[in-house]
Amino acid sequence: MSCMSCQSANRREFTAEINVHFPGSKNLTKPTVWLFPKLLVCLDCGSVEFTITDAELRRLRSPDVPADVTRGKDV
């Protein structure tokens, strides 16, 4: 499968840790959401693709739910 941005086949998979912060000053006290996706990086243009788990997606939809409620269910 080629890069969606430049159509290069020169892509490689990497593991990652991403810490998502909710935008705006009203969300400064909300806990961040840690994501641990596999990144598919185009080594020609730098475009990156990744997919997050269902549990991580639920945390992004409901940021007030404590992390231990969703941890381990789909991970």
PyMOL Python script that loads the backbone (N, CA, C, O; Angstrom):
from pymol import cmd

cmd.read_pdbstr("""\
ATOM      1  N   MET A   1       0.845  -1.173   0.000  1.00  0.00           N
ATOM      2  CA  MET A   1       0.000   0.000   0.000  1.00  0.00           C
ATOM      3  C   MET A   1       0.892   1.239   0.000  1.00  0.00           C
ATOM      4  O   MET A   1       1.893   1.287   0.715  1.00  0.00           O
ATOM      5  N   SER A   2       0.542   2.208  -0.775  1.00  0.00           N
ATOM      6  CA  SER A   2       1.380   3.399  -0.894  1.00  0.00           C
ATOM      7  C   SER A   2       0.879   4.537  -0.003  1.00  0.00           C
ATOM      8  O   SER A   2      -0.246   4.514   0.497  1.00  0.00           O
ATOM      9  N   CYS A   3       1.744   5.525   0.179  1.00  0.00           N
ATOM     10  CA  CYS A   3       1.446   6.705   0.981  1.00  0.00           C
ATOM     11  C   CYS A   3       0.265   7.464   0.375  1.00  0.00           C
ATOM     12  O   CYS A   3       0.208   7.663  -0.839  1.00  0.00           O
ATOM     13  N   MET A   4      -0.661   7.880   1.208  1.00  0.00           N
ATOM     14  CA  MET A   4      -1.830   8.618   0.731  1.00  0.00           C
ATOM     15  C   MET A   4      -1.469  10.034   0.296  1.00  0.00           C
ATOM     16  O   MET A   4      -2.208  10.650  -0.472  1.00  0.00           O
ATOM     17  N   SER A   5      -0.348  10.554   0.775  1.00  0.00           N
ATOM     18  CA  SER A   5       0.050  11.914   0.464  1.00  0.00           C
ATOM     19  C   SER A   5       0.889  12.014  -0.812  1.00  0.00           C
ATOM     20  O   SER A   5       0.619  12.855  -1.670  1.00  0.00           O
ATOM     21  N   CYS A   6       1.925  11.140  -0.940  1.00  0.00           N
ATOM     22  CA  CYS A   6       2.848  11.259  -2.080  1.00  0.00           C
ATOM     23  C   CYS A   6       2.904  10.006  -2.954  1.00  0.00           C
ATOM     24  O   CYS A   6       3.620   9.979  -3.955  1.00  0.00           O
ATOM     25  N   GLN A   7       2.151   8.973  -2.581  1.00  0.00           N
ATOM     26  CA  GLN A   7       2.082   7.701  -3.295  1.00  0.00           C
ATOM     27  C   GLN A   7       3.373   6.885  -3.255  1.00  0.00           C
ATOM     28  O   GLN A   7       3.520   5.945  -4.037  1.00  0.00           O
ATOM     29  N   SER A   8       4.295   7.210  -2.384  1.00  0.00           N
ATOM     30  CA  SER A   8       5.534   6.457  -2.233  1.00  0.00           C
ATOM     31  C   SER A   8       5.259   5.124  -1.536  1.00  0.00           C
ATOM     32  O   SER A   8       4.365   5.020  -0.696  1.00  0.00           O
ATOM     33  N   ALA A   9       6.030   4.125  -1.894  1.00  0.00           N
ATOM     34  CA  ALA A   9       5.948   2.834  -1.207  1.00  0.00           C
ATOM     35  C   ALA A   9       6.997   2.737  -0.093  1.00  0.00           C
ATOM     36  O   ALA A   9       7.091   1.711   0.580  1.00  0.00           O
ATOM     37  N   ASN A  10       7.769   3.780   0.099  1.00  0.00           N
ATOM     38  CA  ASN A  10       8.849   3.810   1.081  1.00  0.00           C
ATOM     39  C   ASN A  10       8.296   4.183   2.457  1.00  0.00           C
ATOM     40  O   ASN A  10       8.493   5.302   2.932  1.00  0.00           O
ATOM     41  N   ARG A  11       7.594   3.226   3.097  1.00  0.00           N
ATOM     42  CA  ARG A  11       6.987   3.475   4.397  1.00  0.00           C
ATOM     43  C   ARG A  11       7.467   2.428   5.389  1.00  0.00           C
ATOM     44  O   ARG A  11       7.840   1.316   5.016  1.00  0.00           O
ATOM     45  N   ARG A  12       7.451   2.810   6.670  1.00  0.00           N
ATOM     46  CA  ARG A  12       7.912   1.902   7.715  1.00  0.00           C
ATOM     47  C   ARG A  12       7.051   2.072   8.959  1.00  0.00           C
ATOM     48  O   ARG A  12       6.571   3.169   9.245  1.00  0.00           O
ATOM     49  N   GLU A  13       6.859   0.986   9.696  1.00  0.00           N
ATOM     50  CA  GLU A  13       6.051   1.015  10.913  1.00  0.00           C
ATOM     51  C   GLU A  13       6.922   1.248  12.138  1.00  0.00           C
ATOM     52  O   GLU A  13       8.005   0.675  12.260  1.00  0.00           O
ATOM     53  N   PHE A  14       6.439   2.098  13.049  1.00  0.00           N
ATOM     54  CA  PHE A  14       7.110   2.406  14.308  1.00  0.00           C
ATOM     55  C   PHE A  14       6.081   2.335  15.438  1.00  0.00           C
ATOM     56  O   PHE A  14       4.888   2.527  15.205  1.00  0.00           O
ATOM     57  N   THR A  15       6.541   2.061  16.652  1.00  0.00           N
ATOM     58  CA  THR A  15       5.670   2.159  17.822  1.00  0.00           C
ATOM     59  C   THR A  15       5.771   3.578  18.375  1.00  0.00           C
ATOM     60  O   THR A  15       6.762   4.271  18.143  1.00  0.00           O
ATOM     61  N   ALA A  16       4.742   4.007  19.106  1.00  0.00           N
ATOM     62  CA  ALA A  16       4.741   5.384  19.605  1.00  0.00           C
ATOM     63  C   ALA A  16       3.951   5.508  20.890  1.00  0.00           C
ATOM     64  O   ALA A  16       3.137   4.651  21.234  1.00  0.00           O
ATOM     65  N   GLU A  17       4.214   6.599  21.588  1.00  0.00           N
ATOM     66  CA  GLU A  17       3.418   7.036  22.731  1.00  0.00           C
ATOM     67  C   GLU A  17       2.967   8.450  22.407  1.00  0.00           C
ATOM     68  O   GLU A  17       3.786   9.314  22.095  1.00  0.00           O
ATOM     69  N   ILE A  18       1.660   8.683  22.482  1.00  0.00           N
ATOM     70  CA  ILE A  18       1.115  10.011  22.197  1.00  0.00           C
ATOM     71  C   ILE A  18       0.268  10.428  23.395  1.00  0.00           C
ATOM     72  O   ILE A  18      -0.606   9.681  23.835  1.00  0.00           O
ATOM     73  N   ASN A  19       0.528  11.611  23.917  1.00  0.00           N
ATOM     74  CA  ASN A  19      -0.229  12.146  25.046  1.00  0.00           C
ATOM     75  C   ASN A  19      -1.150  13.237  24.517  1.00  0.00           C
ATOM     76  O   ASN A  19      -0.680  14.302  24.117  1.00  0.00           O
ATOM     77  N   VAL A  20      -2.458  12.984  24.510  1.00  0.00           N
ATOM     78  CA  VAL A  20      -3.437  13.916  23.950  1.00  0.00           C
ATOM     79  C   VAL A  20      -3.957  14.832  25.056  1.00  0.00           C
ATOM     80  O   VAL A  20      -4.405  14.369  26.104  1.00  0.00           O
ATOM     81  N   HIS A  21      -3.891  16.137  24.803  1.00  0.00           N
ATOM     82  CA  HIS A  21      -4.415  17.152  25.713  1.00  0.00           C
ATOM     83  C   HIS A  21      -5.682  17.722  25.093  1.00  0.00           C
ATOM     84  O   HIS A  21      -5.722  17.982  23.891  1.00  0.00           O
ATOM     85  N   PHE A  22      -6.714  17.917  25.900  1.00  0.00           N
ATOM     86  CA  PHE A  22      -7.944  18.499  25.394  1.00  0.00           C
ATOM     87  C   PHE A  22      -7.761  20.004  25.228  1.00  0.00           C
ATOM     88  O   PHE A  22      -7.157  20.641  26.091  1.00  0.00           O
ATOM     89  N   PRO A  23      -8.262  20.587  24.148  1.00  0.00           N
ATOM     90  CA  PRO A  23      -8.010  21.996  23.849  1.00  0.00           C
ATOM     91  C   PRO A  23      -8.770  22.960  24.760  1.00  0.00           C
ATOM     92  O   PRO A  23      -9.818  22.628  25.312  1.00  0.00           O
ATOM     93  N   GLY A  24      -8.222  24.136  24.895  1.00  0.00           N
ATOM     94  CA  GLY A  24      -8.885  25.209  25.627  1.00  0.00           C
ATOM     95  C   GLY A  24      -8.511  25.274  27.090  1.00  0.00           C
ATOM     96  O   GLY A  24      -8.203  24.260  27.716  1.00  0.00           O
ATOM     97  N   SER A  25      -8.543  26.486  27.628  1.00  0.00           N
ATOM     98  CA  SER A  25      -8.160  26.691  29.027  1.00  0.00           C
ATOM     99  C   SER A  25      -9.137  26.026  29.988  1.00  0.00           C
ATOM    100  O   SER A  25      -8.754  25.671  31.103  1.00  0.00           O
ATOM    101  N   LYS A  26     -10.390  25.850  29.578  1.00  0.00           N
ATOM    102  CA  LYS A  26     -11.366  25.196  30.464  1.00  0.00           C
ATOM    103  C   LYS A  26     -11.038  23.716  30.669  1.00  0.00           C
ATOM    104  O   LYS A  26     -11.538  23.101  31.611  1.00  0.00           O
ATOM    105  N   ASN A  27     -10.206  23.140  29.802  1.00  0.00           N
ATOM    106  CA  ASN A  27      -9.861  21.725  29.892  1.00  0.00           C
ATOM    107  C   ASN A  27      -8.500  21.462  30.531  1.00  0.00           C
ATOM    108  O   ASN A  27      -8.018  20.330  30.511  1.00  0.00           O
ATOM    109  N   LEU A  28      -7.878  22.492  31.094  1.00  0.00           N
ATOM    110  CA  LEU A  28      -6.553  22.325  31.690  1.00  0.00           C
ATOM    111  C   LEU A  28      -6.541  21.324  32.837  1.00  0.00           C
ATOM    112  O   LEU A  28      -5.515  20.693  33.093  1.00  0.00           O
ATOM    113  N   THR A  29      -7.652  21.171  33.525  1.00  0.00           N
ATOM    114  CA  THR A  29      -7.697  20.254  34.656  1.00  0.00           C
ATOM    115  C   THR A  29      -8.123  18.840  34.260  1.00  0.00           C
ATOM    116  O   THR A  29      -8.068  17.931  35.088  1.00  0.00           O
ATOM    117  N   LYS A  30      -8.542  18.643  33.022  1.00  0.00           N
ATOM    118  CA  LYS A  30      -8.931  17.305  32.583  1.00  0.00           C
ATOM    119  C   LYS A  30      -7.689  16.451  32.387  1.00  0.00           C
ATOM    120  O   LYS A  30      -6.659  16.944  31.927  1.00  0.00           O
ATOM    121  N   PRO A  31      -7.781  15.176  32.732  1.00  0.00           N
ATOM    122  CA  PRO A  31      -6.623  14.306  32.523  1.00  0.00           C
ATOM    123  C   PRO A  31      -6.339  14.110  31.039  1.00  0.00           C
ATOM    124  O   PRO A  31      -7.254  14.116  30.215  1.00  0.00           O
ATOM    125  N   THR A  32      -5.090  13.941  30.715  1.00  0.00           N
ATOM    126  CA  THR A  32      -4.716  13.676  29.331  1.00  0.00           C
ATOM    127  C   THR A  32      -5.020  12.218  29.005  1.00  0.00           C
ATOM    128  O   THR A  32      -5.254  11.405  29.898  1.00  0.00           O
ATOM    129  N   VAL A  33      -5.012  11.900  27.715  1.00  0.00           N
ATOM    130  CA  VAL A  33      -5.251  10.529  27.275  1.00  0.00           C
ATOM    131  C   VAL A  33      -3.990  10.024  26.591  1.00  0.00           C
ATOM    132  O   VAL A  33      -3.523  10.615  25.617  1.00  0.00           O
ATOM    133  N   TRP A  34      -3.446   8.936  27.104  1.00  0.00           N
ATOM    134  CA  TRP A  34      -2.262   8.320  26.501  1.00  0.00           C
ATOM    135  C   TRP A  34      -2.700   7.343  25.422  1.00  0.00           C
ATOM    136  O   TRP A  34      -3.570   6.504  25.655  1.00  0.00           O
ATOM    137  N   LEU A  35      -2.097   7.449  24.235  1.00  0.00           N
ATOM    138  CA  LEU A  35      -2.334   6.536  23.121  1.00  0.00           C
ATOM    139  C   LEU A  35      -1.030   5.812  22.817  1.00  0.00           C
ATOM    140  O   LEU A  35       0.048   6.386  22.972  1.00  0.00           O
ATOM    141  N   PHE A  36      -1.118   4.559  22.386  1.00  0.00           N
ATOM    142  CA  PHE A  36       0.070   3.771  22.073  1.00  0.00           C
ATOM    143  C   PHE A  36      -0.100   3.101  20.697  1.00  0.00           C
ATOM    144  O   PHE A  36      -0.129   1.874  20.592  1.00  0.00           O
ATOM    145  N   PRO A  37      -0.213   3.934  19.643  1.00  0.00           N
ATOM    146  CA  PRO A  37      -0.459   3.365  18.319  1.00  0.00           C
ATOM    147  C   PRO A  37       0.814   2.904  17.627  1.00  0.00           C
ATOM    148  O   PRO A  37       1.924   3.257  18.024  1.00  0.00           O
ATOM    149  N   LYS A  38       0.625   2.114  16.595  1.00  0.00           N
ATOM    150  CA  LYS A  38       1.702   1.820  15.654  1.00  0.00           C
ATOM    151  C   LYS A  38       1.583   2.871  14.558  1.00  0.00           C
ATOM    152  O   LYS A  38       0.513   3.055  13.977  1.00  0.00           O
ATOM    153  N   LEU A  39       2.683   3.558  14.279  1.00  0.00           N
ATOM    154  CA  LEU A  39       2.700   4.604  13.258  1.00  0.00           C
ATOM    155  C   LEU A  39       3.203   4.041  11.946  1.00  0.00           C
ATOM    156  O   LEU A  39       4.187   3.301  11.921  1.00  0.00           O
ATOM    157  N   LEU A  40       2.540   4.384  10.858  1.00  0.00           N
ATOM    158  CA  LEU A  40       3.009   4.044   9.528  1.00  0.00           C
ATOM    159  C   LEU A  40       3.531   5.340   8.910  1.00  0.00           C
ATOM    160  O   LEU A  40       2.752   6.201   8.500  1.00  0.00           O
ATOM    161  N   VAL A  41       4.864   5.470   8.847  1.00  0.00           N
ATOM    162  CA  VAL A  41       5.522   6.712   8.451  1.00  0.00           C
ATOM    163  C   VAL A  41       6.043   6.601   7.022  1.00  0.00           C
ATOM    164  O   VAL A  41       6.727   5.637   6.677  1.00  0.00           O
ATOM    165  N   CYS A  42       5.716   7.588   6.196  1.00  0.00           N
ATOM    166  CA  CYS A  42       6.298   7.668   4.855  1.00  0.00           C
ATOM    167  C   CYS A  42       7.690   8.270   5.005  1.00  0.00           C
ATOM    168  O   CYS A  42       7.841   9.387   5.501  1.00  0.00           O
ATOM    169  N   LEU A  43       8.691   7.534   4.581  1.00  0.00           N
ATOM    170  CA  LEU A  43      10.070   8.001   4.728  1.00  0.00           C
ATOM    171  C   LEU A  43      10.478   8.974   3.629  1.00  0.00           C
ATOM    172  O   LEU A  43      11.609   9.458   3.620  1.00  0.00           O
ATOM    173  N   ASP A  44       9.568   9.266   2.702  1.00  0.00           N
ATOM    174  CA  ASP A  44       9.843  10.254   1.660  1.00  0.00           C
ATOM    175  C   ASP A  44       9.245  11.620   1.991  1.00  0.00           C
ATOM    176  O   ASP A  44       9.932  12.633   1.863  1.00  0.00           O
ATOM    177  N   CYS A  45       7.976  11.668   2.416  1.00  0.00           N
ATOM    178  CA  CYS A  45       7.343  12.970   2.663  1.00  0.00           C
ATOM    179  C   CYS A  45       7.056  13.241   4.140  1.00  0.00           C
ATOM    180  O   CYS A  45       6.742  14.374   4.504  1.00  0.00           O
ATOM    181  N   GLY A  46       7.161  12.213   5.005  1.00  0.00           N
ATOM    182  CA  GLY A  46       6.930  12.405   6.436  1.00  0.00           C
ATOM    183  C   GLY A  46       5.486  12.261   6.875  1.00  0.00           C
ATOM    184  O   GLY A  46       5.185  12.434   8.056  1.00  0.00           O
ATOM    185  N   SER A  47       4.598  11.952   5.968  1.00  0.00           N
ATOM    186  CA  SER A  47       3.192  11.737   6.332  1.00  0.00           C
ATOM    187  C   SER A  47       3.087  10.523   7.255  1.00  0.00           C
ATOM    188  O   SER A  47       3.825   9.551   7.096  1.00  0.00           O
ATOM    189  N   VAL A  48       2.161  10.585   8.227  1.00  0.00           N
ATOM    190  CA  VAL A  48       2.009   9.516   9.208  1.00  0.00           C
ATOM    191  C   VAL A  48       0.542   9.105   9.297  1.00  0.00           C
ATOM    192  O   VAL A  48      -0.355   9.948   9.277  1.00  0.00           O
ATOM    193  N   GLU A  49       0.314   7.790   9.395  1.00  0.00           N
ATOM    194  CA  GLU A  49      -1.030   7.256   9.609  1.00  0.00           C
ATOM    195  C   GLU A  49      -0.999   6.379  10.855  1.00  0.00           C
ATOM    196  O   GLU A  49      -0.019   5.680  11.113  1.00  0.00           O
ATOM    197  N   PHE A  50      -2.104   6.425  11.636  1.00  0.00           N
ATOM    198  CA  PHE A  50      -2.229   5.496  12.754  1.00  0.00           C
ATOM    199  C   PHE A  50      -3.699   5.344  13.122  1.00  0.00           C
ATOM    200  O   PHE A  50      -4.537   6.182  12.787  1.00  0.00           O
ATOM    201  N   THR A  51      -3.984   4.251  13.821  1.00  0.00           N
ATOM    202  CA  THR A  51      -5.321   3.955  14.313  1.00  0.00           C
ATOM    203  C   THR A  51      -5.212   3.696  15.805  1.00  0.00           C
ATOM    204  O   THR A  51      -4.260   3.068  16.268  1.00  0.00           O
ATOM    205  N   ILE A  52      -6.200   4.184  16.560  1.00  0.00           N
ATOM    206  CA  ILE A  52      -6.190   3.951  18.000  1.00  0.00           C
ATOM    207  C   ILE A  52      -7.228   2.893  18.358  1.00  0.00           C
ATOM    208  O   ILE A  52      -8.149   2.621  17.588  1.00  0.00           O
ATOM    209  N   THR A  53      -7.064   2.298  19.546  1.00  0.00           N
ATOM    210  CA  THR A  53      -7.956   1.228  19.988  1.00  0.00           C
ATOM    211  C   THR A  53      -9.328   1.784  20.377  1.00  0.00           C
ATOM    212  O   THR A  53      -9.489   2.991  20.555  1.00  0.00           O
ATOM    213  N   ASP A  54     -10.303   0.903  20.506  1.00  0.00           N
ATOM    214  CA  ASP A  54     -11.646   1.300  20.936  1.00  0.00           C
ATOM    215  C   ASP A  54     -11.622   1.926  22.326  1.00  0.00           C
ATOM    216  O   ASP A  54     -12.323   2.908  22.574  1.00  0.00           O
ATOM    217  N   ALA A  55     -10.828   1.372  23.229  1.00  0.00           N
ATOM    218  CA  ALA A  55     -10.732   1.916  24.587  1.00  0.00           C
ATOM    219  C   ALA A  55     -10.176   3.334  24.570  1.00  0.00           C
ATOM    220  O   ALA A  55     -10.673   4.201  25.289  1.00  0.00           O
ATOM    221  N   GLU A  56      -9.154   3.580  23.760  1.00  0.00           N
ATOM    222  CA  GLU A  56      -8.570   4.921  23.659  1.00  0.00           C
ATOM    223  C   GLU A  56      -9.581   5.890  23.044  1.00  0.00           C
ATOM    224  O   GLU A  56      -9.683   7.040  23.471  1.00  0.00           O
ATOM    225  N   LEU A  57     -10.313   5.430  22.058  1.00  0.00           N
ATOM    226  CA  LEU A  57     -11.321   6.266  21.415  1.00  0.00           C
ATOM    227  C   LEU A  57     -12.433   6.646  22.402  1.00  0.00           C
ATOM    228  O   LEU A  57     -12.907   7.782  22.389  1.00  0.00           O
ATOM    229  N   ARG A  58     -12.849   5.710  23.252  1.00  0.00           N
ATOM    230  CA  ARG A  58     -13.849   6.012  24.284  1.00  0.00           C
ATOM    231  C   ARG A  58     -13.345   7.079  25.241  1.00  0.00           C
ATOM    232  O   ARG A  58     -14.110   7.947  25.659  1.00  0.00           O
ATOM    233  N   ARG A  59     -12.057   7.024  25.594  1.00  0.00           N
ATOM    234  CA  ARG A  59     -11.483   8.037  26.498  1.00  0.00           C
ATOM    235  C   ARG A  59     -11.484   9.417  25.847  1.00  0.00           C
ATOM    236  O   ARG A  59     -11.669  10.422  26.533  1.00  0.00           O
ATOM    237  N   LEU A  60     -11.281   9.478  24.539  1.00  0.00           N
ATOM    238  CA  LEU A  60     -11.317  10.768  23.855  1.00  0.00           C
ATOM    239  C   LEU A  60     -12.745  11.301  23.763  1.00  0.00           C
ATOM    240  O   LEU A  60     -12.963  12.512  23.808  1.00  0.00           O
ATOM    241  N   ARG A  61     -13.705  10.409  23.635  1.00  0.00           N
ATOM    242  CA  ARG A  61     -15.112  10.824  23.579  1.00  0.00           C
ATOM    243  C   ARG A  61     -15.619  11.274  24.938  1.00  0.00           C
ATOM    244  O   ARG A  61     -16.441  12.188  25.013  1.00  0.00           O
ATOM    245  N   SER A  62     -15.152  10.657  26.012  1.00  0.00           N
ATOM    246  CA  SER A  62     -15.618  10.939  27.380  1.00  0.00           C
ATOM    247  C   SER A  62     -14.423  11.216  28.278  1.00  0.00           C
ATOM    248  O   SER A  62     -14.027  10.350  29.058  1.00  0.00           O
ATOM    249  N   PRO A  63     -13.842  12.402  28.185  1.00  0.00           N
ATOM    250  CA  PRO A  63     -12.608  12.692  28.923  1.00  0.00           C
ATOM    251  C   PRO A  63     -12.766  12.700  30.435  1.00  0.00           C
ATOM    252  O   PRO A  63     -11.759  12.670  31.142  1.00  0.00           O
ATOM    253  N   ASP A  64     -13.980  12.737  30.959  1.00  0.00           N
ATOM    254  CA  ASP A  64     -14.167  12.770  32.403  1.00  0.00           C
ATOM    255  C   ASP A  64     -14.198  11.388  33.036  1.00  0.00           C
ATOM    256  O   ASP A  64     -14.226  11.271  34.261  1.00  0.00           O
ATOM    257  N   VAL A  65     -14.195  10.331  32.213  1.00  0.00           N
ATOM    258  CA  VAL A  65     -14.189   8.966  32.728  1.00  0.00           C
ATOM    259  C   VAL A  65     -12.786   8.639  33.209  1.00  0.00           C
ATOM    260  O   VAL A  65     -11.836   8.828  32.450  1.00  0.00           O
ATOM    261  N   PRO A  66     -12.610   8.158  34.436  1.00  0.00           N
ATOM    262  CA  PRO A  66     -11.271   7.818  34.929  1.00  0.00           C
ATOM    263  C   PRO A  66     -10.599   6.775  34.040  1.00  0.00           C
ATOM    264  O   PRO A  66     -11.267   5.894  33.499  1.00  0.00           O
ATOM    265  N   ALA A  67      -9.292   6.874  33.890  1.00  0.00           N
ATOM    266  CA  ALA A  67      -8.539   5.985  32.997  1.00  0.00           C
ATOM    267  C   ALA A  67      -8.681   4.524  33.384  1.00  0.00           C
ATOM    268  O   ALA A  67      -8.707   3.661  32.506  1.00  0.00           O
ATOM    269  N   ASP A  68      -8.774   4.219  34.681  1.00  0.00           N
ATOM    270  CA  ASP A  68      -8.833   2.817  35.088  1.00  0.00           C
ATOM    271  C   ASP A  68     -10.175   2.164  34.742  1.00  0.00           C
ATOM    272  O   ASP A  68     -10.281   0.938  34.790  1.00  0.00           O
ATOM    273  N   VAL A  69     -11.197   2.947  34.396  1.00  0.00           N
ATOM    274  CA  VAL A  69     -12.484   2.381  33.998  1.00  0.00           C
ATOM    275  C   VAL A  69     -12.373   1.708  32.630  1.00  0.00           C
ATOM    276  O   VAL A  69     -12.970   0.653  32.415  1.00  0.00           O
ATOM    277  N   THR A  70     -11.620   2.302  31.705  1.00  0.00           N
ATOM    278  CA  THR A  70     -11.505   1.741  30.364  1.00  0.00           C
ATOM    279  C   THR A  70     -10.249   0.903  30.187  1.00  0.00           C
ATOM    280  O   THR A  70     -10.169   0.116  29.244  1.00  0.00           O
ATOM    281  N   ARG A  71      -9.271   1.051  31.067  1.00  0.00           N
ATOM    282  CA  ARG A  71      -8.006   0.336  30.920  1.00  0.00           C
ATOM    283  C   ARG A  71      -8.237  -1.178  30.938  1.00  0.00           C
ATOM    284  O   ARG A  71      -8.935  -1.698  31.809  1.00  0.00           O
ATOM    285  N   GLY A  72      -7.652  -1.866  29.979  1.00  0.00           N
ATOM    286  CA  GLY A  72      -7.687  -3.309  29.951  1.00  0.00           C
ATOM    287  C   GLY A  72      -8.885  -3.928  29.258  1.00  0.00           C
ATOM    288  O   GLY A  72      -8.869  -5.125  28.972  1.00  0.00           O
ATOM    289  N   LYS A  73      -9.916  -3.160  28.983  1.00  0.00           N
ATOM    290  CA  LYS A  73     -11.096  -3.739  28.350  1.00  0.00           C
ATOM    291  C   LYS A  73     -10.849  -4.126  26.901  1.00  0.00           C
ATOM    292  O   LYS A  73     -11.240  -5.210  26.470  1.00  0.00           O
ATOM    293  N   ASP A  74     -10.201  -3.243  26.146  1.00  0.00           N
ATOM    294  CA  ASP A  74      -9.954  -3.513  24.734  1.00  0.00           C
ATOM    295  C   ASP A  74      -8.482  -3.496  24.378  1.00  0.00           C
ATOM    296  O   ASP A  74      -8.126  -3.664  23.211  1.00  0.00           O
ATOM    297  N   VAL A  75      -7.635  -3.299  25.350  1.00  0.00           N
ATOM    298  CA  VAL A  75      -6.207  -3.170  25.063  1.00  0.00           C
ATOM    299  C   VAL A  75      -5.551  -4.522  25.052  1.00  0.00           C
ATOM    300  O   VAL A  75      -4.344  -4.621  24.828  1.00  0.00           O
TER     301      VAL A  75
END
""", "prot")
cmd.dss("prot")
cmd.show_as("cartoon", "prot")
cmd.util.cbc("prot")
cmd.orient("prot")
